[in-house]
Amino acid sequence: MRDLGWIGIWLLVIGVAAILVEGVLAIAWSLRIARHGRALRTRLMTDQGRLQADVERLRGALAETQVLWQPYRRLLRWLRHPLAIALLQSYARRRASAR
């Protein structure tokens, strides 16, 4: 009967030890995940900076393109008109049927 009491105490000690070991492992894994998270955040920040620089360069190129196309704006507006598009398609159909 006395041995059964000691078995329960030893099971309690082993259970507490297992919980402590799992806690230490959880802390180690959490620290490792946090370290990887910080490294990933710094890498993402540098990539975001590069992306912002590329976007600004693209905006500059777009503004330059708009300035260069400004003299042709009226011609482009005429060419985008639905009647002009229909006329060009008509010419293309005539040329295709003549072949």
Secondary structure, 3 states (H helix, E strand, C coil): CHHHHHHHHHHHHHHHHHHHHHHHHHHHHHHHHHHHHHHHHHHHHHHHHHHHHHHHHHHHHHHHHHHHHHHHHHHHHHHCCHHHHHHHHHHHHHHHHHC
